[in-house]
Amino acid sequence: MPGKTTTVGKLAKMLRETQKKKVLVVSCDVYRPAAIEQLKTVAAQAGADFFPSTTSEKPVDIARNAVDWAKRHYHDVLLVDTAGRLAIDEAMMKEIADIHAAIKPIETLFIVDAMLGQDAINTARAFSDALPPTGIILTKLDGDARGGAALSVRHVTGRPIKFAGIGEKLSGLEAFHPERRHRESRHG
């Protein structure tokens, strides 16, 4: 998903600054070497710790090792950035289900580009079939985002939209308030 790795950085920054959490981030996206480097850069900008990974490792092993490291180094939160693609891919869905089963996260957030329309809905359906999401983060909500996609993703997953990504800056993540969105679209 476009904007996913940046959103992990935004979430790390928010948790650090608003909740004073010690945050560790890790990339399990072994298919795009640039994704690992991007997360390392974003983590540094967000003031979060970065757990290194390589494209030769198995994503489930990376996630397990990161959990172990986070526990041993007293991190409050571990954010695991998994592989994401627009095209629904059975192997990727199995991989995220395997990671989920291995590390048993408290939160499982589905990050989706608000501009994607029907693709967002199809991906959300596949994601929620593969594992139980606890919430949604909508990115690019500052553009000409279609509110219908947001409502449909919420409906398909049965989970709340928890955050909205606005702009490119790492400070551009906010709690999602549908009533505020509605007001802004009518008056803005």
Backbone hydrogen bonds, N-H to C=O, Kabsch-Sander energy under -0.5 kcal/mol:
donor,donor_aa,acceptor,acceptor_aa,energy
4,K,1,M,-1.7
7,T,3,G,-2.0
8,V,4,K,-1.8
9,G,5,T,-1.7
10,K,6,T,-2.4
11,L,7,T,-2.7
12,A,8,V,-2.4
13,K,9,G,-2.5
14,M,10,K,-2.4
15,L,11,L,-2.7
16,R,12,A,-2.3
17,E,13,K,-2.8
18,T,14,M,-2.9
19,Q,14,M,-0.7
19,Q,15,L,-1.0
20,K,16,R,-0.7
21,K,15,L,-1.9
23,V,21,K,-0.7
24,L,77,V,-2.5
25,V,49,D,-2.5
26,V,79,L,-2.1
27,S,51,F,-0.6
28,C,26,V,-0.5
28,C,81,D,-3.5
30,V,28,C,-1.5
32,R,29,D,-0.6
35,A,32,R,-2.0
36,I,32,R,-0.9
37,E,33,P,-1.6
38,Q,34,A,-2.8
39,L,35,A,-2.3
40,K,36,I,-2.0
41,T,37,E,-2.2
42,V,38,Q,-2.8
43,A,39,L,-2.9
44,A,40,K,-1.9
45,Q,41,T,-2.1
46,A,42,V,-2.1
47,G,43,A,-1.0
47,G,44,A,-0.5
48,A,43,A,-2.5
49,D,23,V,-2.9
51,F,25,V,-2.9
57,E,54,T,-1.4
62,I,58,K,-2.4
63,A,59,P,-2.4
64,R,60,V,-2.4
65,N,61,D,-2.7
66,A,62,I,-2.4
67,V,63,A,-2.2
68,D,64,R,-2.3
69,W,65,N,-2.5
70,A,66,A,-2.9
71,K,67,V,-2.3
72,R,68,D,-2.4
73,H,69,W,-1.8
74,Y,71,K,-1.2
75,H,70,A,-2.7
76,D,22,K,-1.9
77,V,22,K,-2.0
79,L,24,L,-2.8
80,V,78,L,-0.6
81,D,26,V,-3.1
81,D,79,L,-0.6
82,T,80,V,-0.8
93,M,89,D,-2.3
94,K,90,E,-2.3
95,E,91,A,-2.2
96,I,92,M,-2.5
97,A,93,M,-1.9
98,D,94,K,-2.6
99,I,95,E,-2.6
100,H,96,I,-2.4
101,A,97,A,-2.4
102,A,98,D,-2.1
103,I,99,I,-2.3
104,K,100,H,-2.2
110,F,135,G,-2.5
111,I,109,L,-0.6
112,V,110,F,-0.6
112,V,137,I,-2.8
114,A,139,T,-2.8
116,L,113,D,-1.7
119,D,116,L,-1.4
120,A,117,G,-0.6
121,I,117,G,-1.4
122,N,118,Q,-2.5
123,T,119,D,-2.5
124,A,120,A,-2.4
125,R,121,I,-2.2
126,A,122,N,-2.1
127,F,123,T,-2.8
128,S,124,A,-2.7
129,D,125,R,-1.5
130,A,126,A,-1.6
131,L,127,F,-1.9
134,T,108,T,-2.7
135,G,108,T,-1.3
136,I,160,P,-1.9
137,I,110,F,-2.7
138,L,163,F,-2.3
139,T,112,V,-2.8
139,T,137,I,-0.5
141,L,165,G,-2.3
143,G,140,K,-0.9
145,A,143,G,-1.0
146,R,114,A,-1.0
147,G,145,A,-0.7
149,A,146,R,-0.7
150,A,146,R,-1.1
151,L,147,G,-2.3
152,S,148,G,-2.6
153,V,149,A,-2.9
154,R,150,A,-2.2
155,H,151,L,-2.3
156,V,152,S,-3.1
157,T,153,V,-2.2
158,G,154,R,-1.9
159,R,154,R,-0.6
162,K,136,I,-2.6
162,K,160,P,-0.8
163,F,136,I,-1.4
164,A,174,E,-2.8
165,G,138,L,-4.0
166,I,164,A,-0.5
166,I,172,G,-2.5
172,G,169,K,-2.1
173,L,171,S,-1.5
174,E,164,A,-2.2
176,F,162,K,-2.2
180,R,177,H,-0.7
181,R,177,H,-2.0
182,H,178,P,-2.5
183,R,179,E,-1.9
184,E,180,R,-2.5
185,S,181,R,-2.4
186,R,182,H,-1.6
187,H,183,R,-2.4
188,G,184,E,-2.4
